[in-house]
Amino acid sequence: YTQGFHPHPRVAFSAAMPQNEQSLGEYMDVVLTERRDPSELARRLLTVLPAGFGVHGAREVAMNAPSLMSLVEGARYTAYLPGQT
């Protein structure tokens, strides 16, 4: 948890999605107080996620690893237009 008057879990997400855009997958960092097996963490996370959400994978990274925002190199878009198939 963060320090301060209103502690929150230490979770960081990659780039924020622009309004009216959807994604097939997002990255997030979770800082834990003790080492856990990534596959166990993924299984436990699946039990509390809302309907329609899933976990594609989990892996341990070093505490000094680059931030998720710094790793984003681009995006691929698909546009769906009204009346087009």
N, C-alpha and C positions, 0 to 999 in steps of 0.2 A: 504494500500500500504506500501511497504518497504520504509525505509528512504534512502537518498543518492541522487547521481547525476542522476541515472536512476531508478526511483521508479517502482516497479512491484507489481502486485496483490499478496497478501499473500496466496499462495496455496502450499500445500505439498502433495506428493504422497507417497504411500507405496513403497516397494522394486521395484527397476528398473527391467524391464523384460530383460532377456538375449537375445542376438541376435537370430533371427529366431524362437522365441517362441511367441505364441499367448495366450491370456487370455480371459476367459469368464466374468471376472469382476475384477475391481481394486478399491482400496479405495483412497480417497483424502480428505484432510482437507482444508477448506476455512475459513479464518479469515475475519469477516465482521466488519464494523464500528458501526453497530447497530443490535439489535436482530431482526431476521426474523423467520417466521414460516417455519420449514424445508420442509413441503410439498409444500409451495408456492415457495421456493427457487428451489426445484426439478423441478417444472413445468416451471419456468422461464429458468432454465438451459437447459431443453429439447428444447426450442425454438431457441437456438443458437449453439447447438452441430452439428457437421458434420454428414452426412448420415451414418448410420450404428452404431452410438453411442447411448446409452440410459442411463437412470438413474434408478437403481434398488431400490433406497431408499435414504433418507436423515434423519439425526437426529442431534440434538444439543448435544454437548459434552462440558465438562468443559474446561476452558483455561489451567488448570493444568493437564489435562488427559495425559496418556502416549503417546509417539509418535507412529505413525503408524508402523514404522520400528520395534519398540520394541514389538509390538503385533503379528508380523508374527511368526507363530509356525511351518510352513511347507508348502508343496505344493503337489498337486496330479497331475501326468502327464499321458497323453495318447499319445502314439507314433503311428504314421501312417507311414507305410513303403511302398515304391513304389511297385506296383504289388500285394499287399496284400489287402484283403477285411476284 
